[in-house]
Amino acid sequence: MPAPAHEPLVVEGLTFRFAGFEIESVSFRVEPGKVVALAGHNGAGKTTTLRLIMGMIRKDEGIVRIGSMDHVRDERAFKERIGFVPEEGFFYKGMTVAELLAFVADFYPNWDAALCARLAATLHLPMEKRLGELSKGTRTKVALLAGVSHHPHVLLLDEPTSGLDPRSRAEVLRLLKNMARAEGRGVLFSTHNLHEAEQIADRVVVMRNGRVIVNESLVELRGAATGAWTLEDFCLEVAS
């Protein structure tokens, strides 16, 4: 039986207020086959927004859904459609890569062991090595594999290239682009690096002080520009 078509992630009017900080009416969509960069400086609200989407923090207002699946009302079904990779993934350092993946597989009824094995080989993951012995770049690849082997409709990643060397950073960005283009799933990743966003994103959502100040496709932004243009220059101009 063919896999069901991927559905978009829809965020509408997402609002959260706590101790002087707020996420105010954040709205955007992540369409199947597209990469959306959630960009902004540290403290802009990117991580909080991802945690709100995942239901790790309770929202005050707004809608978050994939298709008809609401992230609170249909929590289990929603999370089966999401692959979430936090910036600092929690790993049992004494586990091997193979043991961790087997552990994660038990949480997903639609886990694809064949896909997992194929991607592990493609990524050259040392399956019998303990997680505490791996570099940060290799741990990021393991987290990506754990987040994608249950065929999620949307992949969410919080600062996936943070702390990586240039080679590992380029490889992770290439993987994210391929997961959208070749596999038809939506990808939403947070970053404070606008150069990275410009490299692979179809759409850029820029946050500042808990609000969205830019929500445009790169094609639209470039088409409206005159002369030399970079996403970083544009966002600095908007922010000022």
Disulfide bonds with the S-S distance in Angstrom:
none
